[in-house]
Amino acid sequence: MLSVKEAESIVLNLAQPLDSQQDVETVDLLAASGRILAATVTSYLDFPYWDNSAMDGYAVRFADVENCSTEKTVALDIVEEIPAGYQPQYTVQPGQAARIFTGAVMPVGADTVVMQEETRREGDRIFILVSPEKPQAFVRHKGAFYQAGTPLLNPGTIINASEMAVLATAQCIQVPVYRRVRVAIFSTGDELVSPDQPLSPGKLVDSNQYALTVLLTQMGFEVIRLGIILDNQYELTKAITQAISTADVVLSTGGVSVGEYDYVEKILADLGGEIHIRAVAIKPGKPLTVAQFKRDVKTSDSSMMSSDCLYFGLPGNPVSALVCCWRFVVPALRKISGLGSDAWGPEFVRARCNVELRSHGQRETYVWGKLYLVAGVWEFEPAKGSQNSANLINLANTTGLAVLPPTETWILAGEFVEVLKVSH
């Protein structure tokens, strides 16, 4: 049985990023929301686009105003008014100024902006009451933030609101992004029914497929739902064959323990999968199968390329399935998707636990609950009720998993513990 760290290392080594040539598509700007850049983006524009004012005030020549004060004011003639979006028409000469507003283009001849609060206007003349601290005061120069032709955003960047603003500002209206990673999901077990079916004695509602679908869809992956597959070797073989031929990653829940109806591992081997993980010293989530399939896939130009498919056989218990997904699957998917290495995760923080935590040792134990900040310090509150892998009821609102190493069976209230941040 592998340690959690050993299993994590194996999974991340198996997970290979999408191909930066074959797995790229170009989309319109707004369609790039939430997508991952597949190539360096540059722009033909400088930013700022031109010298402009950072304040409402007056564009002046520093040489005219560098020695003024309230006792020794300088009077300047106003030659024009320059609102944002207007092209200046005059050159500012010695003894002149231009009324200017925030973001407006600096006129030729002026090199400094004086805030309007430090002036007094009388008709077409302005009196400068305070000398600017230095030349170029309150002037934003062309190209000060970005120079045309240099890297703007790097591959592996996820396009959220701030990145969207950058791309729009640079007029990058066509964006190269990685295609979405395809994840096939199905549940196994004769005992399972879908939420819309009658619940007869001995049956269980399949929550795993719904939980995993929502988790991965919210993260931007393309989910292929294959439903509930009965504990039948023929049906399972057919479902797994379909999944590994169409998806980059396959997630199944159930059928990976040592019961008489747990067929998944044998089928994976029969189909040519190389099994790398069979069990991990983690609680909840010990029965975890990870296999790799080598395959040839047809590209958009009808040529063939080699591609891997990763298979995760997750435990059937609802909490175990989600814990294994958060701990192992999500980092692998992030790596495959093309995200930069600093974004794969998992992300851990040190948090103060407000109650004592206990474990039986032997396996790395994960306790689910809420993670929150109090006065700049992370705190963790375990979910109330039973920490049982079949109890998904108190899993609601989980934002963190406190980690108890095998050698630590008792964490006192008020002590700090490592907590895995999870999406909610």
N, C-alpha and C positions, 0 to 999 in steps of 0.2 A: 504494500500500500504506500503510495507516494505522499510526501508532505505537500502542503498547499503551495509552498514556494517552488518545489520541484515541478508540480503540475502546471503552475503559472508559467514557468520558464518553457516547458514543452509546448504549451498552447501558443504562446507568443512566437516561438520559433517556427511553428507550423503555419501560423497566420502570415500570409504574404500579401503585400499591398497590391491593389489592382494595377494593371499595366498602364504606364503613363502615355502609351501610344494607342493601344487597342481599346482601352476601357474609358475613353474620353468622349464627351459630347459637348457641343457648343450650344448654349441656351441664351435666351433673351435675359436682360438684366433682372427683371423682377422674378423670372422663373429660377434664378440662381439662389434665391433665398433658402438658407439652410443647407445648401450644397457645399462641396469641398473643391477648392481650386485644384486643377490638375496641371497648371503651368504658371510660370511667372507672368504677372500682368504688368504691363507698362502703359504709359500714356504719352501722347504727342504734345500734351499741354504742360506748362509750368503751373505751379500753384504756390502762392496766389498767381492768377493769370497775368496781373499787372501790378505796378506799385499802387497801393491804395491806402486810404486813411483808416486808422483804428479807432478814431474818435469823431464826434461832432465838434467842429471847431473851425480853424482857419489854416489854410495851407500858406506857408510863408518861406522866405529865405532866412536860414539860421543867422547869416551874417547881419541881417537887419535887426534881429531881436535878441542877440546873445547877451547884451548888457543892460536890458531894460529891467525896471522894477516899478513898484507902486509909486515911488518918489520920482522915478525917471521913466515914464511911459514912452512908448514908441507908437506913433500914429502911422497907419498904412492905408492906402486907398484900395477899396474892394473892387476888383475888376470883373468878377463873375461869381455865380453861385453854381456849385457842382453837386447835384444830388446823385445817389447811387444809380447806376445804369446810364449815366450821361457822359459823353465824351467831351473833355475840356476843350474850349475854343481859343483860349488865350495863354500866352506865356507870361508867367509872373516875373515882373521886372523889379529891380531895386525900388523899395518904397511901396510895393504893392502886396496884396494878399488876395486869396480867393476863399469865399465861404465854401466849406466842404462838409459832407456828412459821412457817417460811418460806412465803409465799404466802397466809397466813391473813388474814381481814378484820380491819382495825383496829377496836377497840371505840370507841364514843363516849366522849369525854372524854380519851382518850390521844392524844398528838401525836408521840411519839418512841418508838423501840425501842432498848433497851440489849442488846447482845450477851450471851448467857449466860456467855461466858468472863469478862466483867467484873462478875460478880455472885457472891454466895454465898447459897445457900438454906438456910434452917433452918425445917423444917415448912411452915407457911403464910405465912411471911414471907421476903422477899428483901432482901438487903443490896446496895446499889449501891456498887461499889468505884471506879468511874471515871466522871467526869462526861462526858456526850455532848458532842461538839465544838460542836454547834449544835442548835436545835430541828428537828424533822422528820427526825432522823437515822434512816437505814435504813427510811424510809417511802416506798413507791411510791404516788403519788397517782393517783386516778382521772383518766383522760384525759391523763396526763402524756406518753404515747407517741403517742396518737391520739385525736382528738376526733370524735365521731359526726357524720356528715354531710359531713365534709371528704374530699377525694380520698384514697383508700387505695392504689390501684395505677392507673397511667395506661395508656391505649391503647398498643399496641406492645410491651408487656411480655410476655416469654415466661415461661410458668408452669413453673418448676422447683421443687425441694424447698422453698426458702425462701419463694417466693411462695405455694406450696400451704399452708405453715404459716400465713402471714398470712391467706389467705382462710378457712381453717378456723377460726382464732381469731376472725375477724370474723363467723362463721356465714354466709358467702356460699356457699350450697350450689348456686346456679344461676349459671353464669358465662358472660358473653357473649364468644365467641371468633370469630375469623375462620375461615371454612371452610378446609380444607386446599387448597393450590395443587395443581392437577392437572398432571402432567408426563407427556407421552407420549414413549416412547423406542423407537427401532428402529434396527437396523443394516442397512446396504446392502452388497451384494456377492455375486456368483455363487460366490465362493471360500469363503464362510463356511458353517460348520456349527455346530450347537449342541453343548455339551459331551457330550451323551448320544448323539451320532451317530458312526458310524465315520469315521475320519480317513483319507481316500484321498489319494494324491499330488496336490499342488497346492492342497489345501484348507487352511483355517485355522479354528481354533476361535474363535468369537465371544466374546471376553472383555469387550468394551466394554459390551454391554448389561447384563451382570451387575455389572460395576464401578460403572456409573452408577446402576443400580437400587439397589444397597446404599447408595451414598453419599447419594442423595437420600431414600431411605426412612428412613435413620438420622437425617436432618435434619428429619423430620416431614412430608415432602411425599407426596402421593398419586401413586404411579407407575402408569402404564398401559403395560404392555409389549406391543408390537406385533410382536415377533419379528424375523426376518431377512427382508428384502425383496430380491428379486433385482434385478439391473441391467436392469430392463425398464421402459420409460417408463409403460406402462399400469399395472403393479403399483405402481410408485412413486407415480404420480399418485393411485391409489386409496388407498394408505396415507397419503399426506400429507393428502389431503382428509379422511379419517377423523380423523387426528390433530388438525388445526387446528379441526375442528368440535367436538371433545370436550375438548380440553385448553387450559390457560392458556399453557403453554409446551411446545414440541416440541423434542426433541433427536434428531437423527439422526447417525450416524457413517458416514463414507465418502461418496464420490460428490460431493465438493465441490471437487475439484482441476480439472485441465484435460484429463483423459483423455477418450478417445472414449466411455467408459461412465459419465462423470460427468454425470448428468442433473439433479441436484437443483436447481441454480440456475435452469435454464430452466423447470422445472415450477413452482417458486415464483412466477416472474414470470407464467407462464400462468394461475395460479390467483388472480392479483390481489395477490400479496404485494409489498410495497415493500422492495427490498433496500437495506440501509443499510451493510453491511460485506461485502466480498468476500475480503479478505486482510489480515492483520495482521503487522507486523514483529516476530514473536515466534518463538523457537525453544525447544522444539518447538511446532508448532501454526500455522504460517503460513496454510494454507488454511482460513479460517474464514468461514462465511457467516452473516449475521444478517439476518433479514427480519421484517417486521411485517404482520400481517393485521388489518384492521378488519372486525368482524362484529357482527351482531345476535343476541343470545341470549335465550332465554325464561327469565324469572325464576320463582320459586316460586309467585307469584300469577298466572302466565300472561301477564304483561305483557312487553314487549320492552325490552331495554336494550343500549346499545352496549358492546362489550367488545373488547379487543385480544388477539391471540395472538402471542406472540413465537416465532420459529423460529430455532434454532441448528443450523446444519449444521457439525458438528465433524469434524475430521480422522479418518481411519480408523485410523491408528497408535495403539495403546493408550495410550502415554504422552502423546502429543499430545492425545488426547481428554480425558484426565483433567486435564492442565495447563490446557487451555482451559476446562474445566468449573470447576476451582478458581478460575481467574483472572477469568472473565467471567460464567459462568452462575450460580454460587452467590451472588455479590452481587446479581445481578438477581432471583433467586428470593427472597432475603431481603427485598428491597424490596417485591416484589409481595405477599409473605405478610403484610405489615402490621407488620413489626418496625420499631422506632424507627430513625431515621437513623444513630444511633451504633452500630448493630449490623449494618449491611449488610456492612461489610468492603470489600475484603479487609484483613486485619490483617497488618501488617509489623512486624518487630522488627529491631534492629541486633544482629548476632551475629558473634562471632569465628570465623573459619574455620580449622580445624586443618591444612589442606593448601592448596596453591596451586590456583587455579581459572583456567582459560583458556577463551576463546571466540574465534570468528572475527570478531566485531564485526558490523556492519551490522544485525543484529536483536537485540532484547532477549532474552538467553539465560537460561533457567531450569534450574538444576542441582538435582536431587532428592537428598534425604538425610534425616538425622535432626537435629532441633533439640532441644536440651536445656539446662537451667540448671546451671551450675557456680559455686558460691559467689556466686549472685546475678547472674551474667553469662551471657547467652545464648551458646551455642556451636553451630556447625554442622559436621556431618560428612557429606561427600558419600557417596552410595551407592558401594560398591566395584564395579568392573567398568565396562563400557561405558555411557556416557551417550548411548544411542541410542534414538530414539523408538519403535523396534520392540521394544526390550528391556524387557519389563514384569517380568522376573524380579527384577531388583534394585530394582524399585519398591516391593517389600514393605517395610513398616515406615516408609514415608516420612511425615515429620511437618513437613517444611519444604522450600521451594524457594528456593535462593539466586538472587538476581537480579543479572545482569551487564548493565549498560546497554550500548548499542551502542558507546559511546565507550571503554568499559573492557574490554580484551581479556585482562587479566592481573591477578589478585588474589593478592598474596603470602600465604603461610602466616602466620597470626597477625594479618592485617588484618581489619577489620570489613566486613561486607557486609549489605545489606538481604536479609531472608529472609521469604518469605510463609509464614505458619503455615497448615497444612492439616489437615483432620480426618483421623483415622486410626481 
